[in-house]
Amino acid sequence: MERSQLLKGLLDIIVLRVLETEDGYGYEILRRLRAAGFDELGDASVYGTLRRLYRAGYLSTYLQPSDSGPHRKWYALTEPGRKYLAEMREAWEDVSDKMRRLFDAEKGQA
């Protein structure tokens, strides 16, 4: 599996985590993701994920005036979004621990 395919499967948890502590608008969310090392995430994938998470009720939106142009659409985590993120984090930690044990076992057999 290519790294990009793995990241596509994790986009929900990545985007929700970025919005957990602070609301953001599209470009600013992309900037935070890239600052966290997710340079390979495409703009269209992130914007599509934001729209999908909004439709699912995990994000809310509001407009804010911008000094440099039209109003910006900001995204914020909803309570269902926080719950979904907590569930996904738990699942990620479980899978991550199991994978770590698998890789550690492989090292022990070498």
PyMOL commands that place a pseudoatom at each C-alpha (Angstrom):
pseudoatom trace, name=CA, resn=MET, resi=1, chain=A, elem=C, hetatm=0, pos=[0.000, 0.000, 0.000]
pseudoatom trace, name=CA, resn=GLU, resi=2, chain=A, elem=C, hetatm=0, pos=[1.312, 3.397, -0.899]
pseudoatom trace, name=CA, resn=ARG, resi=3, chain=A, elem=C, hetatm=0, pos=[1.720, 5.996, 1.810]
pseudoatom trace, name=CA, resn=SER, resi=4, chain=A, elem=C, hetatm=0, pos=[-0.882, 8.213, 0.127]
pseudoatom trace, name=CA, resn=GLN, resi=5, chain=A, elem=C, hetatm=0, pos=[-3.495, 5.439, 0.368]
pseudoatom trace, name=CA, resn=LEU, resi=6, chain=A, elem=C, hetatm=0, pos=[-2.746, 4.995, 4.057]
pseudoatom trace, name=CA, resn=LEU, resi=7, chain=A, elem=C, hetatm=0, pos=[-3.133, 8.735, 4.633]
pseudoatom trace, name=CA, resn=LYS, resi=8, chain=A, elem=C, hetatm=0, pos=[-6.478, 8.770, 2.782]
pseudoatom trace, name=CA, resn=GLY, resi=9, chain=A, elem=C, hetatm=0, pos=[-7.752, 6.229, 5.288]
pseudoatom trace, name=CA, resn=LEU, resi=10, chain=A, elem=C, hetatm=0, pos=[-6.612, 8.469, 8.139]
pseudoatom trace, name=CA, resn=LEU, resi=11, chain=A, elem=C, hetatm=0, pos=[-7.825, 11.817, 6.795]
pseudoatom trace, name=CA, resn=ASP, resi=12, chain=A, elem=C, hetatm=0, pos=[-10.848, 11.990, 9.099]
pseudoatom trace, name=CA, resn=ILE, resi=13, chain=A, elem=C, hetatm=0, pos=[-8.808, 11.598, 12.272]
pseudoatom trace, name=CA, resn=ILE, resi=14, chain=A, elem=C, hetatm=0, pos=[-6.059, 13.904, 10.971]
pseudoatom trace, name=CA, resn=VAL, resi=15, chain=A, elem=C, hetatm=0, pos=[-8.446, 16.740, 10.077]
pseudoatom trace, name=CA, resn=LEU, resi=16, chain=A, elem=C, hetatm=0, pos=[-10.530, 16.353, 13.235]
pseudoatom trace, name=CA, resn=ARG, resi=17, chain=A, elem=C, hetatm=0, pos=[-7.402, 16.379, 15.395]
pseudoatom trace, name=CA, resn=VAL, resi=18, chain=A, elem=C, hetatm=0, pos=[-6.195, 19.603, 13.781]
pseudoatom trace, name=CA, resn=LEU, resi=19, chain=A, elem=C, hetatm=0, pos=[-9.555, 21.210, 14.592]
pseudoatom trace, name=CA, resn=GLU, resi=20, chain=A, elem=C, hetatm=0, pos=[-9.810, 19.787, 18.105]
pseudoatom trace, name=CA, resn=THR, resi=21, chain=A, elem=C, hetatm=0, pos=[-8.039, 22.680, 19.811]
pseudoatom trace, name=CA, resn=GLU, resi=22, chain=A, elem=C, hetatm=0, pos=[-8.742, 25.536, 17.412]
pseudoatom trace, name=CA, resn=ASP, resi=23, chain=A, elem=C, hetatm=0, pos=[-11.257, 26.312, 14.659]
pseudoatom trace, name=CA, resn=GLY, resi=24, chain=A, elem=C, hetatm=0, pos=[-9.878, 26.991, 11.206]
pseudoatom trace, name=CA, resn=TYR, resi=25, chain=A, elem=C, hetatm=0, pos=[-10.695, 27.876, 7.614]
pseudoatom trace, name=CA, resn=GLY, resi=26, chain=A, elem=C, hetatm=0, pos=[-9.649, 25.811, 4.609]
pseudoatom trace, name=CA, resn=TYR, resi=27, chain=A, elem=C, hetatm=0, pos=[-6.280, 27.311, 3.721]
pseudoatom trace, name=CA, resn=GLU, resi=28, chain=A, elem=C, hetatm=0, pos=[-5.305, 27.723, 7.364]
pseudoatom trace, name=CA, resn=ILE, resi=29, chain=A, elem=C, hetatm=0, pos=[-6.175, 24.073, 8.057]
pseudoatom trace, name=CA, resn=LEU, resi=30, chain=A, elem=C, hetatm=0, pos=[-3.974, 23.039, 5.121]
pseudoatom trace, name=CA, resn=ARG, resi=31, chain=A, elem=C, hetatm=0, pos=[-1.157, 25.196, 6.531]
pseudoatom trace, name=CA, resn=ARG, resi=32, chain=A, elem=C, hetatm=0, pos=[-1.445, 23.491, 9.933]
pseudoatom trace, name=CA, resn=LEU, resi=33, chain=A, elem=C, hetatm=0, pos=[-1.462, 20.047, 8.321]
pseudoatom trace, name=CA, resn=ARG, resi=34, chain=A, elem=C, hetatm=0, pos=[1.665, 20.874, 6.321]
pseudoatom trace, name=CA, resn=ALA, resi=35, chain=A, elem=C, hetatm=0, pos=[3.358, 22.288, 9.420]
pseudoatom trace, name=CA, resn=ALA, resi=36, chain=A, elem=C, hetatm=0, pos=[2.642, 18.926, 11.095]
pseudoatom trace, name=CA, resn=GLY, resi=37, chain=A, elem=C, hetatm=0, pos=[4.445, 17.135, 8.246]
pseudoatom trace, name=CA, resn=PHE, resi=38, chain=A, elem=C, hetatm=0, pos=[1.505, 16.147, 6.047]
pseudoatom trace, name=CA, resn=ASP, resi=39, chain=A, elem=C, hetatm=0, pos=[2.903, 17.842, 2.924]
pseudoatom trace, name=CA, resn=GLU, resi=40, chain=A, elem=C, hetatm=0, pos=[1.609, 15.145, 0.589]
pseudoatom trace, name=CA, resn=LEU, resi=41, chain=A, elem=C, hetatm=0, pos=[-2.069, 15.691, 1.423]
pseudoatom trace, name=CA, resn=GLY, resi=42, chain=A, elem=C, hetatm=0, pos=[-3.761, 17.258, -1.573]
pseudoatom trace, name=CA, resn=ASP, resi=43, chain=A, elem=C, hetatm=0, pos=[-5.897, 20.348, -1.237]
pseudoatom trace, name=CA, resn=ALA, resi=44, chain=A, elem=C, hetatm=0, pos=[-8.883, 18.648, -2.905]
pseudoatom trace, name=CA, resn=SER, resi=45, chain=A, elem=C, hetatm=0, pos=[-8.677, 15.684, -0.505]
pseudoatom trace, name=CA, resn=VAL, resi=46, chain=A, elem=C, hetatm=0, pos=[-8.658, 17.931, 2.539]
pseudoatom trace, name=CA, resn=TYR, resi=47, chain=A, elem=C, hetatm=0, pos=[-11.496, 20.159, 1.282]
pseudoatom trace, name=CA, resn=GLY, resi=48, chain=A, elem=C, hetatm=0, pos=[-13.524, 17.068, 0.367]
pseudoatom trace, name=CA, resn=THR, resi=49, chain=A, elem=C, hetatm=0, pos=[-12.938, 15.657, 3.841]
pseudoatom trace, name=CA, resn=LEU, resi=50, chain=A, elem=C, hetatm=0, pos=[-14.073, 18.923, 5.439]
pseudoatom trace, name=CA, resn=ARG, resi=51, chain=A, elem=C, hetatm=0, pos=[-17.304, 18.862, 3.404]
pseudoatom trace, name=CA, resn=ARG, resi=52, chain=A, elem=C, hetatm=0, pos=[-17.940, 15.188, 4.219]
pseudoatom trace, name=CA, resn=LEU, resi=53, chain=A, elem=C, hetatm=0, pos=[-17.304, 15.676, 7.953]
pseudoatom trace, name=CA, resn=TYR, resi=54, chain=A, elem=C, hetatm=0, pos=[-19.625, 18.694, 7.902]
pseudoatom trace, name=CA, resn=ARG, resi=55, chain=A, elem=C, hetatm=0, pos=[-22.399, 16.704, 6.199]
pseudoatom trace, name=CA, resn=ALA, resi=56, chain=A, elem=C, hetatm=0, pos=[-21.946, 13.938, 8.790]
pseudoatom trace, name=CA, resn=GLY, resi=57, chain=A, elem=C, hetatm=0, pos=[-22.499, 16.456, 11.600]
pseudoatom trace, name=CA, resn=TYR, resi=58, chain=A, elem=C, hetatm=0, pos=[-18.943, 16.270, 12.968]
pseudoatom trace, name=CA, resn=LEU, resi=59, chain=A, elem=C, hetatm=0, pos=[-18.148, 19.864, 11.993]
pseudoatom trace, name=CA, resn=SER, resi=60, chain=A, elem=C, hetatm=0, pos=[-20.087, 23.096, 12.024]
pseudoatom trace, name=CA, resn=THR, resi=61, chain=A, elem=C, hetatm=0, pos=[-19.292, 26.172, 9.937]
pseudoatom trace, name=CA, resn=TYR, resi=62, chain=A, elem=C, hetatm=0, pos=[-19.516, 29.916, 10.323]
pseudoatom trace, name=CA, resn=LEU, resi=63, chain=A, elem=C, hetatm=0, pos=[-18.419, 32.908, 8.266]
pseudoatom trace, name=CA, resn=GLN, resi=64, chain=A, elem=C, hetatm=0, pos=[-15.781, 35.376, 9.436]
pseudoatom trace, name=CA, resn=PRO, resi=65, chain=A, elem=C, hetatm=0, pos=[-14.785, 38.613, 7.716]
pseudoatom trace, name=CA, resn=SER, resi=66, chain=A, elem=C, hetatm=0, pos=[-11.329, 38.626, 6.165]
pseudoatom trace, name=CA, resn=ASP, resi=67, chain=A, elem=C, hetatm=0, pos=[-8.940, 41.556, 5.905]
pseudoatom trace, name=CA, resn=SER, resi=68, chain=A, elem=C, hetatm=0, pos=[-7.682, 40.252, 2.569]
pseudoatom trace, name=CA, resn=GLY, resi=69, chain=A, elem=C, hetatm=0, pos=[-10.851, 39.430, 0.632]
pseudoatom trace, name=CA, resn=PRO, resi=70, chain=A, elem=C, hetatm=0, pos=[-14.258, 37.793, 0.963]
pseudoatom trace, name=CA, resn=HIS, resi=71, chain=A, elem=C, hetatm=0, pos=[-15.554, 36.240, 4.162]
pseudoatom trace, name=CA, resn=ARG, resi=72, chain=A, elem=C, hetatm=0, pos=[-13.982, 32.917, 5.080]
pseudoatom trace, name=CA, resn=LYS, resi=73, chain=A, elem=C, hetatm=0, pos=[-15.832, 29.752, 6.024]
pseudoatom trace, name=CA, resn=TRP, resi=74, chain=A, elem=C, hetatm=0, pos=[-14.480, 28.514, 9.346]
pseudoatom trace, name=CA, resn=TYR, resi=75, chain=A, elem=C, hetatm=0, pos=[-14.878, 24.948, 10.589]
pseudoatom trace, name=CA, resn=ALA, resi=76, chain=A, elem=C, hetatm=0, pos=[-15.390, 23.921, 14.218]
pseudoatom trace, name=CA, resn=LEU, resi=77, chain=A, elem=C, hetatm=0, pos=[-15.703, 20.529, 15.883]
pseudoatom trace, name=CA, resn=THR, resi=78, chain=A, elem=C, hetatm=0, pos=[-19.185, 19.665, 17.154]
pseudoatom trace, name=CA, resn=GLU, resi=79, chain=A, elem=C, hetatm=0, pos=[-19.863, 17.457, 20.169]
pseudoatom trace, name=CA, resn=PRO, resi=80, chain=A, elem=C, hetatm=0, pos=[-20.560, 14.467, 17.871]
pseudoatom trace, name=CA, resn=GLY, resi=81, chain=A, elem=C, hetatm=0, pos=[-17.268, 15.315, 16.147]
pseudoatom trace, name=CA, resn=ARG, resi=82, chain=A, elem=C, hetatm=0, pos=[-15.404, 15.239, 19.460]
pseudoatom trace, name=CA, resn=LYS, resi=83, chain=A, elem=C, hetatm=0, pos=[-16.970, 11.881, 20.290]
pseudoatom trace, name=CA, resn=TYR, resi=84, chain=A, elem=C, hetatm=0, pos=[-16.121, 10.505, 16.846]
pseudoatom trace, name=CA, resn=LEU, resi=85, chain=A, elem=C, hetatm=0, pos=[-12.525, 11.739, 17.195]
pseudoatom trace, name=CA, resn=ALA, resi=86, chain=A, elem=C, hetatm=0, pos=[-12.216, 10.072, 20.619]
pseudoatom trace, name=CA, resn=GLU, resi=87, chain=A, elem=C, hetatm=0, pos=[-13.517, 6.784, 19.171]
pseudoatom trace, name=CA, resn=MET, resi=88, chain=A, elem=C, hetatm=0, pos=[-11.170, 7.017, 16.200]
pseudoatom trace, name=CA, resn=ARG, resi=89, chain=A, elem=C, hetatm=0, pos=[-8.214, 7.841, 18.439]
pseudoatom trace, name=CA, resn=GLU, resi=90, chain=A, elem=C, hetatm=0, pos=[-8.959, 4.784, 20.568]
pseudoatom trace, name=CA, resn=ALA, resi=91, chain=A, elem=C, hetatm=0, pos=[-9.160, 2.610, 17.440]
pseudoatom trace, name=CA, resn=TRP, resi=92, chain=A, elem=C, hetatm=0, pos=[-5.915, 4.124, 16.092]
pseudoatom trace, name=CA, resn=GLU, resi=93, chain=A, elem=C, hetatm=0, pos=[-4.075, 3.476, 19.363]
pseudoatom trace, name=CA, resn=ASP, resi=94, chain=A, elem=C, hetatm=0, pos=[-5.328, -0.124, 19.412]
pseudoatom trace, name=CA, resn=VAL, resi=95, chain=A, elem=C, hetatm=0, pos=[-4.239, -0.820, 15.834]
pseudoatom trace, name=CA, resn=SER, resi=96, chain=A, elem=C, hetatm=0, pos=[-0.962, 1.034, 16.330]
pseudoatom trace, name=CA, resn=ASP, resi=97, chain=A, elem=C, hetatm=0, pos=[-0.134, -1.029, 19.450]
pseudoatom trace, name=CA, resn=LYS, resi=98, chain=A, elem=C, hetatm=0, pos=[-0.897, -4.267, 17.603]
pseudoatom trace, name=CA, resn=MET, resi=99, chain=A, elem=C, hetatm=0, pos=[1.248, -3.265, 14.647]
pseudoatom trace, name=CA, resn=ARG, resi=100, chain=A, elem=C, hetatm=0, pos=[4.090, -2.302, 16.977]
pseudoatom trace, name=CA, resn=ARG, resi=101, chain=A, elem=C, hetatm=0, pos=[3.893, -5.732, 18.623]
pseudoatom trace, name=CA, resn=LEU, resi=102, chain=A, elem=C, hetatm=0, pos=[3.928, -7.414, 15.204]
pseudoatom trace, name=CA, resn=PHE, resi=103, chain=A, elem=C, hetatm=0, pos=[6.995, -5.487, 14.117]
pseudoatom trace, name=CA, resn=ASP, resi=104, chain=A, elem=C, hetatm=0, pos=[8.733, -6.033, 17.455]
pseudoatom trace, name=CA, resn=ALA, resi=105, chain=A, elem=C, hetatm=0, pos=[8.032, -9.778, 17.208]
pseudoatom trace, name=CA, resn=GLU, resi=106, chain=A, elem=C, hetatm=0, pos=[9.571, -9.805, 13.735]
pseudoatom trace, name=CA, resn=LYS, resi=107, chain=A, elem=C, hetatm=0, pos=[12.713, -8.139, 15.101]
pseudoatom trace, name=CA, resn=GLY, resi=108, chain=A, elem=C, hetatm=0, pos=[12.916, -10.744, 17.867]
pseudoatom trace, name=CA, resn=GLN, resi=109, chain=A, elem=C, hetatm=0, pos=[12.802, -13.593, 15.357]
pseudoatom trace, name=CA, resn=ALA, resi=110, chain=A, elem=C, hetatm=0, pos=[15.670, -12.249, 13.265]
for i in range(1, 110): cmd.bond("trace and resi %d" % i, "trace and resi %d" % (i + 1))
show_as sticks, trace
zoom trace
